[in-house]
Amino acid sequence: MTATRIARSAVASDTLGLEEAAKMLRLGLEAMKELVDSGDVPAVRLNQKHTVMLREDLIDFLRREGRRQAAERKQRKTQLPPCGRQLIKRAARRPRPPDLRPYEVD
């Protein structure tokens, strides 16, 4: 294998198009486009049809987002005592009675 071929294959494996990035993150194409449009995932738009991103940037996004979500879960867990969590679960199962105030007669 020549040095040029090795360089091309290394570059090709380090960069991903939208479809490949969506597959790597296990997302749909539209969700991937939204991440790129919002700036959450850095990408280069070469033209209207080609968007390229680095595999490393996607891995960094996964790490950053995973840590953020883990911190949120940890914070929610520590905010409520165990019995409070059970009350919330029970309250969510009970349907609320309808508001009958408009039908009350004075």
C-alpha positions in Angstrom: 0.0 0.0 0.0 1.4 3.4 -0.9 1.6 6.3 1.5 -1.1 8.1 -0.5 -3.5 5.2 -0.1 -2.8 5.0 3.6 -3.3 8.7 4.0 -6.6 8.6 2.1 -7.9 5.6 4.1 -7.0 7.3 7.4 -8.8 10.5 6.4 -11.8 8.5 5.2 -12.1 6.7 8.5 -11.7 9.9 10.5 -14.5 11.8 8.7 -18.2 10.9 8.5 -21.1 12.1 6.4 -24.5 12.8 7.9 -25.8 9.3 7.2 -22.7 7.6 8.7 -22.8 9.9 11.8 -26.5 9.3 12.3 -25.8 5.5 12.2 -22.9 5.9 14.6 -25.1 7.8 17.1 -28.1 5.5 16.3 -30.2 8.5 15.3 -32.4 9.2 12.4 -31.1 11.5 9.6 -33.4 14.4 10.6 -32.3 14.2 14.3 -28.7 14.3 13.1 -29.3 17.3 10.9 -30.9 19.1 13.9 -27.8 18.4 16.0 -25.6 19.9 13.3 -27.9 22.9 12.7 -28.1 23.7 16.4 -24.3 23.6 16.7 -24.2 20.7 19.2 -22.1 18.7 16.8 -19.4 20.5 14.8 -19.6 19.9 11.1 -18.4 21.4 7.9 -20.9 22.0 5.1 -19.0 21.6 1.8 -22.1 22.3 -0.3 -25.9 21.7 -0.1 -25.5 17.9 -0.3 -22.3 17.2 1.6 -21.8 17.7 5.4 -18.6 16.3 7.0 -17.7 15.8 10.6 -14.9 14.2 12.5 -15.4 10.9 14.3 -13.6 12.4 17.3 -16.1 15.3 17.5 -19.0 12.8 17.6 -17.2 10.8 20.4 -16.7 14.1 22.3 -20.4 14.9 21.9 -21.4 11.5 23.3 -19.0 11.9 26.3 -20.2 15.5 27.0 -23.9 14.6 26.6 -23.6 11.4 28.6 -21.9 13.3 31.5 -24.6 16.0 31.4 -27.4 13.5 31.5 -25.8 11.5 34.3 -25.4 14.6 36.4 -29.1 15.5 35.8 -30.2 12.0 36.9 -27.9 12.1 39.9 -29.2 15.5 40.9 -32.9 14.4 40.6 -32.2 11.3 42.7 -30.6 13.3 45.5 -33.3 16.0 45.6 -36.1 13.7 46.8 -36.1 11.4 49.7 -37.0 7.8 48.8 -40.5 8.1 50.1 -41.0 11.3 48.0 -40.1 9.4 44.8 -42.7 6.8 45.6 -45.4 9.4 46.2 -44.7 11.0 42.8 -45.0 7.6 41.1 -48.3 6.9 42.9 -49.6 10.4 42.1 -48.8 10.0 38.5 -50.9 6.9 38.3 -54.0 8.4 39.9 -56.2 10.4 37.4 -57.1 13.9 38.5 -60.8 14.6 39.1 -62.4 17.0 36.5 -62.7 20.7 37.5 -66.4 21.2 38.2 -66.1 24.8 39.4 -67.7 26.2 36.2 -70.8 24.1 36.9 -71.3 25.2 40.5 -74.4 27.2 41.3 -74.3 30.0 43.8 
